[in-house]
C-alpha cells in the first residue's frame, strides 16, 4: 500500500528549474524523517519547518461510493528538540 505525505507545499508550489523540461527539479527545503507509525523511516523534504505533517493511506470501499473515497489519516508532529537536518517528525498517537 502506498502513502502520500503532505507538508506546507505541494509539487505545484516548487519552483521550476530553468532549462530543458527533462532537467531534474531543484532540491527545495530541509530533509526530514518520519518516526513511528505506519510511515516510520520515510524521508521527506519540508519547507518552513511545518509543525505538522499528514500521511494518508487509501482505504478500500466495500460498496458503491458515488465518487467518495476513504483514507486513513496519520499525523506527525515536529520534534522541537531536533535543530538540524534531518528534522524528526514523530507520530501523534492521539491523531484521528
KOLGU-4560 file (N, C-alpha, C; in nm, 3 decimals, padded with zeros to 5 digits):
<recs>
<n_xx: 00.084 n_yy: -00.117 n_zz: 00.000 ca_xx: 00.000 ca_yy: 00.000 ca_zz: 00.000 c_xx: 00.089 c_yy: 00.124 c_zz: 00.000 mol: A seq: 1 type: UNK>
<n_xx: 00.060 n_yy: 00.222 n_zz: -00.077 ca_xx: 00.138 ca_yy: 00.344 ca_zz: -00.083 c_xx: 00.090 c_yy: 00.446 c_zz: 00.018 mol: A seq: 2 type: UNK>
<n_xx: 00.156 n_yy: 00.557 n_zz: 00.022 ca_xx: 00.114 ca_yy: 00.664 ca_zz: 00.110 c_xx: 00.144 c_yy: 00.797 c_zz: 00.044 mol: A seq: 3 type: UNK>
<n_xx: 00.085 n_yy: 00.898 n_zz: 00.099 ca_xx: 00.107 ca_yy: 01.034 ca_zz: 00.050 c_xx: 00.141 c_yy: 01.117 c_zz: 00.171 mol: A seq: 4 type: UNK>
<n_xx: 00.247 n_yy: 01.194 n_zz: 00.165 ca_xx: 00.278 ca_yy: 01.283 ca_zz: 00.276 c_xx: 00.259 c_yy: 01.426 c_zz: 00.229 mol: A seq: 5 type: UNK>
<n_xx: 00.211 n_yy: 01.507 n_zz: 00.317 ca_xx: 00.183 ca_yy: 01.646 ca_zz: 00.283 c_xx: 00.253 c_yy: 01.736 c_zz: 00.384 mol: A seq: 6 type: UNK>
<n_xx: 00.322 n_yy: 01.835 n_zz: 00.336 ca_xx: 00.378 ca_yy: 01.937 ca_zz: 00.423 c_xx: 00.311 c_yy: 02.068 c_zz: 00.385 mol: A seq: 7 type: UNK>
<n_xx: 00.378 n_yy: 02.177 n_zz: 00.403 ca_xx: 00.316 ca_yy: 02.305 ca_zz: 00.371 c_xx: 00.329 c_yy: 02.342 c_zz: 00.224 mol: A seq: 8 type: UNK>
<n_xx: 00.386 n_yy: 02.253 n_zz: 00.143 ca_xx: 00.394 ca_yy: 02.279 ca_zz: -00.001 c_xx: 00.351 c_yy: 02.156 c_zz: -00.078 mol: A seq: 9 type: UNK>
<n_xx: 00.316 n_yy: 02.176 n_zz: -00.201 ca_xx: 00.286 ca_yy: 02.065 ca_zz: -00.291 c_xx: 00.380 c_yy: 02.076 c_zz: -00.408 mol: A seq: 10 type: UNK>
<n_xx: 00.380 n_yy: 01.976 n_zz: -00.496 ca_xx: 00.470 ca_yy: 01.981 ca_zz: -00.610 c_xx: 00.443 c_yy: 02.102 c_zz: -00.698 mol: A seq: 11 type: UNK>
<n_xx: 00.320 n_yy: 02.155 n_zz: -00.697 ca_xx: 00.289 ca_yy: 02.273 ca_zz: -00.777 c_xx: 00.355 c_yy: 02.398 c_zz: -00.720 mol: A seq: 12 type: UNK>
<n_xx: 00.386 n_yy: 02.399 n_zz: -00.588 ca_xx: 00.445 ca_yy: 02.516 ca_zz: -00.524 c_xx: 00.595 c_yy: 02.528 c_zz: -00.548 mol: A seq: 13 type: UNK>
<n_xx: 00.659 n_yy: 02.420 n_zz: -00.586 ca_xx: 00.804 ca_yy: 02.421 ca_zz: -00.601 c_xx: 00.844 c_yy: 02.496 c_zz: -00.726 mol: A seq: 14 type: UNK>
<n_xx: 00.952 n_yy: 02.574 n_zz: -00.717 ca_xx: 00.996 ca_yy: 02.649 ca_zz: -00.835 c_xx: 01.045 c_yy: 02.555 c_zz: -00.944 mol: A seq: 15 type: UNK>
<n_xx: 01.020 n_yy: 02.592 n_zz: -01.066 ca_xx: 01.066 ca_yy: 02.513 ca_zz: -01.178 c_xx: 01.213 c_yy: 02.543 c_zz: -01.206 mol: A seq: 16 type: UNK>
<n_xx: 01.285 n_yy: 02.440 n_zz: -01.243 ca_xx: 01.426 ca_yy: 02.456 ca_zz: -01.277 c_xx: 01.435 c_yy: 02.508 c_zz: -01.419 mol: A seq: 17 type: UNK>
<n_xx: 01.513 n_yy: 02.617 n_zz: -01.440 ca_xx: 01.527 ca_yy: 02.666 ca_zz: -01.577 c_xx: 01.599 c_yy: 02.563 c_zz: -01.662 mol: A seq: 18 type: UNK>
<n_xx: 01.574 n_yy: 02.566 n_zz: -01.789 ca_xx: 01.640 ca_yy: 02.473 ca_zz: -01.879 c_xx: 01.539 c_yy: 02.382 c_zz: -01.946 mol: A seq: 19 type: UNK>
<n_xx: 01.587 n_yy: 02.268 n_zz: -01.987 ca_xx: 01.502 ca_yy: 02.176 ca_zz: -02.060 c_xx: 01.394 c_yy: 02.117 c_zz: -01.969 mol: A seq: 20 type: UNK>
<n_xx: 01.283 n_yy: 02.074 n_zz: -02.030 ca_xx: 01.177 ca_yy: 02.013 ca_zz: -01.949 c_xx: 01.222 c_yy: 01.883 c_zz: -01.885 mol: A seq: 21 type: UNK>
<n_xx: 01.330 n_yy: 01.824 n_zz: -01.935 ca_xx: 01.379 ca_yy: 01.698 ca_zz: -01.879 c_xx: 01.475 c_yy: 01.720 c_zz: -01.763 mol: A seq: 22 type: UNK>
<n_xx: 01.508 n_yy: 01.846 n_zz: -01.732 ca_xx: 01.603 ca_yy: 01.876 ca_zz: -01.625 c_xx: 01.545 c_yy: 01.831 c_zz: -01.491 mol: A seq: 23 type: UNK>
<n_xx: 01.632 n_yy: 01.783 n_zz: -01.404 ca_xx: 01.589 ca_yy: 01.740 ca_zz: -01.271 c_xx: 01.546 c_yy: 01.862 c_zz: -01.190 mol: A seq: 24 type: UNK>
<n_xx: 01.438 n_yy: 01.850 n_zz: -01.110 ca_xx: 01.392 ca_yy: 01.964 ca_zz: -01.031 c_xx: 01.495 c_yy: 02.000 c_zz: -00.925 mol: A seq: 25 type: UNK>
<n_xx: 01.500 n_yy: 02.128 n_zz: -00.891 ca_xx: 01.591 ca_yy: 02.178 ca_zz: -00.789 c_xx: 01.545 c_yy: 02.127 c_zz: -00.652 mol: A seq: 26 type: UNK>
<n_xx: 01.639 n_yy: 02.090 n_zz: -00.566 ca_xx: 01.605 ca_yy: 02.045 ca_zz: -00.432 c_xx: 01.563 c_yy: 02.165 c_zz: -00.349 mol: A seq: 27 type: UNK>
<n_xx: 01.448 n_yy: 02.151 n_zz: -00.283 ca_xx: 01.391 ca_yy: 02.260 ca_zz: -00.205 c_xx: 01.365 c_yy: 02.208 c_zz: -00.064 mol: A seq: 28 type: UNK>
<n_xx: 01.389 n_yy: 02.293 n_zz: 00.036 ca_xx: 01.351 ca_yy: 02.259 ca_zz: 00.173 c_xx: 01.459 c_yy: 02.183 c_zz: 00.247 mol: A seq: 29 type: UNK>
<n_xx: 01.418 n_yy: 02.135 n_zz: 00.366 ca_xx: 01.507 ca_yy: 02.061 ca_zz: 00.455 c_xx: 01.470 c_yy: 01.914 c_zz: 00.458 mol: A seq: 30 type: UNK>
<n_xx: 01.570 n_yy: 01.831 n_zz: 00.479 ca_xx: 01.546 ca_yy: 01.687 ca_zz: 00.493 c_xx: 01.478 c_yy: 01.661 c_zz: 00.626 mol: A seq: 31 type: UNK>
<n_xx: 01.386 n_yy: 01.566 n_zz: 00.625 ca_xx: 01.317 ca_yy: 01.526 ca_zz: 00.748 c_xx: 01.289 c_yy: 01.377 c_zz: 00.740 mol: A seq: 32 type: UNK>
<n_xx: 01.271 n_yy: 01.316 n_zz: 00.856 ca_xx: 01.238 ca_yy: 01.174 ca_zz: 00.862 c_xx: 01.117 c_yy: 01.157 c_zz: 00.952 mol: A seq: 33 type: UNK>
<n_xx: 01.027 n_yy: 01.066 n_zz: 00.913 ca_xx: 00.908 ca_yy: 01.035 ca_zz: 00.993 c_xx: 00.944 c_yy: 00.922 c_zz: 01.089 mol: A seq: 34 type: UNK>
<n_xx: 00.906 n_yy: 00.936 n_zz: 01.216 ca_xx: 00.944 ca_yy: 00.841 ca_zz: 01.320 c_xx: 00.819 c_yy: 00.779 c_zz: 01.381 mol: A seq: 35 type: UNK>
<n_xx: 00.812 n_yy: 00.646 n_zz: 01.379 ca_xx: 00.699 ca_yy: 00.574 ca_zz: 01.436 c_xx: 00.583 c_yy: 00.565 c_zz: 01.338 mol: A seq: 36 type: UNK>
<n_xx: 00.481 n_yy: 00.492 n_zz: 01.378 ca_xx: 00.361 ca_yy: 00.479 ca_zz: 01.296 c_xx: 00.385 c_yy: 00.407 c_zz: 01.165 mol: A seq: 37 type: UNK>
<n_xx: 00.288 n_yy: 00.412 n_zz: 01.076 ca_xx: 00.296 ca_yy: 00.335 ca_zz: 00.952 c_xx: 00.400 c_yy: 00.385 c_zz: 00.853 mol: A seq: 38 type: UNK>
<n_xx: 00.444 n_yy: 00.509 n_zz: 00.864 ca_xx: 00.542 ca_yy: 00.564 ca_zz: 00.770 c_xx: 00.681 c_yy: 00.576 c_zz: 00.834 mol: A seq: 39 type: UNK>
<n_xx: 00.707 n_yy: 00.497 n_zz: 00.938 ca_xx: 00.833 ca_yy: 00.502 ca_zz: 01.011 c_xx: 00.951 c_yy: 00.490 c_zz: 00.915 mol: A seq: 40 type: UNK>
<n_xx: 01.045 n_yy: 00.584 n_zz: 00.927 ca_xx: 01.166 ca_yy: 00.580 ca_zz: 00.845 c_xx: 01.154 c_yy: 00.650 c_zz: 00.711 mol: A seq: 41 type: UNK>
<n_xx: 01.035 n_yy: 00.693 n_zz: 00.674 ca_xx: 01.016 ca_yy: 00.762 ca_zz: 00.546 c_xx: 01.086 c_yy: 00.896 c_zz: 00.550 mol: A seq: 42 type: UNK>
<n_xx: 01.162 n_yy: 00.925 n_zz: 00.446 ca_xx: 01.233 ca_yy: 01.053 ca_zz: 00.436 c_xx: 01.156 c_yy: 01.145 c_zz: 00.343 mol: A seq: 43 type: UNK>
<n_xx: 01.141 n_yy: 01.270 n_zz: 00.386 ca_xx: 01.068 ca_yy: 01.370 ca_zz: 00.309 c_xx: 01.149 c_yy: 01.500 c_zz: 00.309 mol: A seq: 44 type: UNK>
<n_xx: 01.104 n_yy: 01.598 n_zz: 00.233 ca_xx: 01.162 ca_yy: 01.733 ca_zz: 00.238 c_xx: 01.049 c_yy: 01.828 c_zz: 00.275 mol: A seq: 45 type: UNK>
<n_xx: 01.079 n_yy: 01.922 n_zz: 00.365 ca_xx: 00.979 ca_yy: 02.020 ca_zz: 00.408 c_xx: 01.036 c_yy: 02.160 c_zz: 00.392 mol: A seq: 46 type: UNK>
<n_xx: 00.948 n_yy: 02.255 n_zz: 00.372 ca_xx: 00.986 ca_yy: 02.395 ca_zz: 00.360 c_xx: 00.921 c_yy: 02.472 c_zz: 00.474 mol: A seq: 47 type: UNK>
<n_xx: 00.998 n_yy: 02.550 n_zz: 00.545 ca_xx: 00.943 ca_yy: 02.633 ca_zz: 00.651 c_xx: 00.917 c_yy: 02.559 c_zz: 00.781 mol: A seq: 48 type: UNK>
<n_xx: 00.969 n_yy: 02.440 n_zz: 00.796 ca_xx: 00.952 ca_yy: 02.362 ca_zz: 00.919 c_xx: 00.808 c_yy: 02.359 c_zz: 00.970 mol: A seq: 49 type: UNK>
<n_xx: 00.715 n_yy: 02.304 n_zz: 00.894 ca_xx: 00.576 ca_yy: 02.297 ca_zz: 00.940 c_xx: 00.567 c_yy: 02.218 c_zz: 01.070 mol: A seq: 50 type: UNK>
<n_xx: 00.475 n_yy: 02.255 n_zz: 01.156 ca_xx: 00.458 ca_yy: 02.188 ca_zz: 01.285 c_xx: 00.400 c_yy: 02.048 c_zz: 01.269 mol: A seq: 51 type: UNK>
<n_xx: 00.321 n_yy: 02.027 n_zz: 01.163 ca_xx: 00.250 ca_yy: 01.902 ca_zz: 01.144 c_xx: 00.263 c_yy: 01.855 c_zz: 00.999 mol: A seq: 52 type: UNK>
<n_xx: 00.280 n_yy: 01.723 n_zz: 00.982 ca_xx: 00.279 ca_yy: 01.661 ca_zz: 00.850 c_xx: 00.173 c_yy: 01.551 c_zz: 00.853 mol: A seq: 53 type: UNK>
<n_xx: 00.088 n_yy: 01.546 n_zz: 00.751 ca_xx: -00.015 ca_yy: 01.442 ca_zz: 00.740 c_xx: 00.034 c_yy: 01.332 c_zz: 00.646 mol: A seq: 54 type: UNK>
<n_xx: 00.005 n_yy: 01.209 n_zz: 00.682 ca_xx: 00.030 ca_yy: 01.094 ca_zz: 00.596 c_xx: -00.102 c_yy: 01.022 c_zz: 00.580 mol: A seq: 55 type: UNK>
<n_xx: -00.139 n_yy: 00.992 n_zz: 00.458 ca_xx: -00.266 ca_yy: 00.922 ca_zz: 00.434 c_xx: -00.241 c_yy: 00.792 c_zz: 00.359 mol: A seq: 56 type: UNK>
<n_xx: -00.324 n_yy: 00.694 n_zz: 00.390 ca_xx: -00.324 ca_yy: 00.566 ca_zz: 00.321 c_xx: -00.465 c_yy: 00.545 c_zz: 00.266 mol: A seq: 57 type: UNK>
<n_xx: -00.478 n_yy: 00.504 n_zz: 00.141 ca_xx: -00.612 ca_yy: 00.479 ca_zz: 00.087 c_xx: -00.676 c_yy: 00.357 c_zz: 00.154 mol: A seq: 58 type: UNK>
<n_xx: -00.806 n_yy: 00.362 n_zz: 00.173 ca_xx: -00.882 ca_yy: 00.250 ca_zz: 00.229 c_xx: -00.973 c_yy: 00.195 c_zz: 00.120 mol: A seq: 59 type: UNK>
<n_xx: -00.992 n_yy: 00.064 n_zz: 00.122 ca_xx: -01.082 ca_yy: 00.002 ca_zz: 00.025 c_xx: -01.226 c_yy: 00.023 c_zz: 00.067 mol: A seq: 60 type: UNK>
<n_xx: -01.312 n_yy: 00.048 n_zz: -00.030 ca_xx: -01.455 ca_yy: 00.063 ca_zz: -00.003 c_xx: -01.525 c_yy: -00.067 c_zz: -00.043 mol: A seq: 61 type: UNK>
<n_xx: -01.622 n_yy: -00.110 n_zz: 00.037 ca_xx: -01.692 ca_yy: -00.236 ca_zz: 00.011 c_xx: -01.813 c_yy: -00.223 c_zz: -00.079 mol: A seq: 62 type: UNK>
<n_xx: -01.854 n_yy: -00.103 n_zz: -00.111 ca_xx: -01.973 ca_yy: -00.089 ca_zz: -00.193 c_xx: -01.967 c_yy: 00.037 c_zz: -00.275 mol: A seq: 63 type: UNK>
<n_xx: -02.077 n_yy: 00.067 n_zz: -00.344 ca_xx: -02.082 ca_yy: 00.188 ca_zz: -00.425 c_xx: -02.055 c_yy: 00.311 c_zz: -00.338 mol: A seq: 64 type: UNK>
<n_xx: -01.974 n_yy: 00.402 n_zz: -00.390 ca_xx: -01.937 ca_yy: 00.518 ca_zz: -00.310 c_xx: -01.977 c_yy: 00.649 c_zz: -00.377 mol: A seq: 65 type: UNK>
<n_xx: -02.032 n_yy: 00.641 n_zz: -00.498 ca_xx: -02.071 ca_yy: 00.761 ca_zz: -00.572 c_xx: -01.960 c_yy: 00.866 c_zz: -00.575 mol: A seq: 66 type: UNK>
<n_xx: -01.836 n_yy: 00.820 n_zz: -00.599 ca_xx: -01.723 ca_yy: 00.911 ca_zz: -00.610 c_xx: -01.650 c_yy: 00.938 c_zz: -00.479 mol: A seq: 67 type: UNK>
<n_xx: -01.705 n_yy: 00.893 n_zz: -00.368 ca_xx: -01.639 ca_yy: 00.917 ca_zz: -00.239 c_xx: -01.519 c_yy: 00.824 c_zz: -00.226 mol: A seq: 68 type: UNK>
<n_xx: -01.425 n_yy: 00.866 n_zz: -00.145 ca_xx: -01.311 ca_yy: 00.780 ca_zz: -00.114 c_xx: -01.281 c_yy: 00.791 c_zz: 00.035 mol: A seq: 69 type: UNK>
<n_xx: -01.215 n_yy: 00.693 n_zz: 00.089 ca_xx: -01.181 ca_yy: 00.692 ca_zz: 00.231 c_xx: -01.030 c_yy: 00.678 c_zz: 00.243 mol: A seq: 70 type: UNK>
<n_xx: -00.972 n_yy: 00.751 n_zz: 00.338 ca_xx: -00.829 ca_yy: 00.745 ca_zz: 00.362 c_xx: -00.803 c_yy: 00.742 c_zz: 00.512 mol: A seq: 71 type: UNK>
<n_xx: -00.708 n_yy: 00.659 n_zz: 00.554 ca_xx: -00.664 ca_yy: 00.660 ca_zz: 00.693 c_xx: -00.565 c_yy: 00.774 c_zz: 00.709 mol: A seq: 72 type: UNK>
<n_xx: -00.584 n_yy: 00.857 n_zz: 00.809 ca_xx: -00.502 ca_yy: 00.976 ca_zz: 00.831 c_xx: -00.412 c_yy: 00.956 c_zz: 00.953 mol: A seq: 73 type: UNK>
<n_xx: -00.284 n_yy: 00.985 n_zz: 00.935 ca_xx: -00.187 ca_yy: 00.979 ca_zz: 01.045 c_xx: -00.118 c_yy: 01.114 c_zz: 01.052 mol: A seq: 74 type: UNK>
<n_xx: -00.105 n_yy: 01.167 n_zz: 01.174 ca_xx: -00.045 ca_yy: 01.299 ca_zz: 01.193 c_xx: 00.092 c_yy: 01.281 c_zz: 01.257 mol: A seq: 75 type: UNK>
<n_xx: 00.190 n_yy: 01.350 n_zz: 01.201 ca_xx: 00.327 ca_yy: 01.351 ca_zz: 01.253 c_xx: 00.358 c_yy: 01.494 c_zz: 01.295 mol: A seq: 76 type: UNK>
<n_xx: 00.414 n_yy: 01.511 n_zz: 01.416 ca_xx: 00.445 ca_yy: 01.644 ca_zz: 01.470 c_xx: 00.596 c_yy: 01.664 c_zz: 01.478 mol: A seq: 77 type: UNK>
<n_xx: 00.638 n_yy: 01.787 n_zz: 01.450 ca_xx: 00.779 ca_yy: 01.823 ca_zz: 01.452 c_xx: 00.837 c_yy: 01.807 c_zz: 01.593 mol: A seq: 78 type: UNK>
<n_xx: 00.950 n_yy: 01.739 n_zz: 01.603 ca_xx: 01.022 ca_yy: 01.726 ca_zz: 01.729 c_xx: 01.107 c_yy: 01.852 c_zz: 01.745 mol: A seq: 79 type: UNK>
<n_xx: 01.068 n_yy: 01.939 n_zz: 01.835 ca_xx: 01.134 ca_yy: 02.069 ca_zz: 01.851 c_xx: 01.274 c_yy: 02.058 c_zz: 01.912 mol: A seq: 80 type: UNK>
<n_xx: 01.310 n_yy: 01.942 n_zz: 01.965 ca_xx: 01.443 ca_yy: 01.924 ca_zz: 02.022 c_xx: 01.548 c_yy: 01.901 c_zz: 01.915 mol: A seq: 81 type: UNK>
<n_xx: 01.506 n_yy: 01.863 n_zz: 01.795 ca_xx: 01.599 ca_yy: 01.842 ca_zz: 01.684 c_xx: 01.612 c_yy: 01.974 c_zz: 01.609 mol: A seq: 82 type: UNK>
<n_xx: 01.733 n_yy: 02.028 n_zz: 01.607 ca_xx: 01.754 ca_yy: 02.160 ca_zz: 01.548 c_xx: 01.816 c_yy: 02.157 c_zz: 01.409 mol: A seq: 83 type: UNK>
<n_xx: 01.874 n_yy: 02.043 n_zz: 01.369 ca_xx: 01.939 ca_yy: 02.035 ca_zz: 01.238 c_xx: 01.880 c_yy: 01.920 c_zz: 01.157 mol: A seq: 84 type: UNK>
<n_xx: 01.905 n_yy: 01.927 n_zz: 01.027 ca_xx: 01.856 ca_yy: 01.822 ca_zz: 00.938 c_xx: 01.932 c_yy: 01.692 c_zz: 00.965 mol: A seq: 85 type: UNK>
<n_xx: 01.869 n_yy: 01.578 n_zz: 00.954 ca_xx: 01.728 ca_yy: 01.569 ca_zz: 00.920 c_xx: 01.639 c_yy: 01.600 c_zz: 01.041 mol: A seq: 86 type: UNK>
<n_xx: 01.538 n_yy: 01.681 n_zz: 01.016 ca_xx: 01.438 ca_yy: 01.707 ca_zz: 01.118 c_xx: 01.364 c_yy: 01.577 c_zz: 01.147 mol: A seq: 87 type: UNK>
<n_xx: 01.306 n_yy: 01.566 n_zz: 01.265 ca_xx: 01.229 ca_yy: 01.447 ca_zz: 01.301 c_xx: 01.083 c_yy: 01.486 c_zz: 01.320 mol: A seq: 88 type: UNK>
<n_xx: 00.994 n_yy: 01.409 n_zz: 01.263 ca_xx: 00.850 ca_yy: 01.422 ca_zz: 01.284 c_xx: 00.803 c_yy: 01.292 c_zz: 01.346 mol: A seq: 89 type: UNK>
<n_xx: 00.754 n_yy: 01.299 n_zz: 01.470 ca_xx: 00.708 ca_yy: 01.180 ca_zz: 01.541 c_xx: 00.558 c_yy: 01.163 c_zz: 01.524 mol: A seq: 90 type: UNK>
<n_xx: 00.515 n_yy: 01.035 n_zz: 01.516 ca_xx: 00.373 ca_yy: 01.008 ca_zz: 01.501 c_xx: 00.299 c_yy: 01.056 c_zz: 01.625 mol: A seq: 91 type: UNK>
<n_xx: 00.182 n_yy: 01.113 n_zz: 01.606 ca_xx: 00.099 ca_yy: 01.160 ca_zz: 01.716 c_xx: -00.004 c_yy: 01.050 c_zz: 01.743 mol: A seq: 92 type: UNK>
<n_xx: 00.011 n_yy: 00.976 n_zz: 01.854 ca_xx: -00.080 ca_yy: 00.864 ca_zz: 01.879 c_xx: -00.224 c_yy: 00.908 c_zz: 01.904 mol: A seq: 93 type: UNK>
<n_xx: -00.246 n_yy: 01.035 n_zz: 01.934 ca_xx: -00.382 ca_yy: 01.084 ca_zz: 01.957 c_xx: -00.448 c_yy: 01.135 c_zz: 01.830 mol: A seq: 94 type: UNK>
<n_xx: -00.377 n_yy: 01.125 n_zz: 01.715 ca_xx: -00.436 ca_yy: 01.176 ca_zz: 01.591 c_xx: -00.554 c_yy: 01.088 c_zz: 01.551 mol: A seq: 95 type: UNK>
<n_xx: -00.646 n_yy: 01.146 n_zz: 01.475 ca_xx: -00.767 ca_yy: 01.071 ca_zz: 01.438 c_xx: -00.737 c_yy: 00.949 c_zz: 01.356 mol: A seq: 96 type: UNK>
</recs>
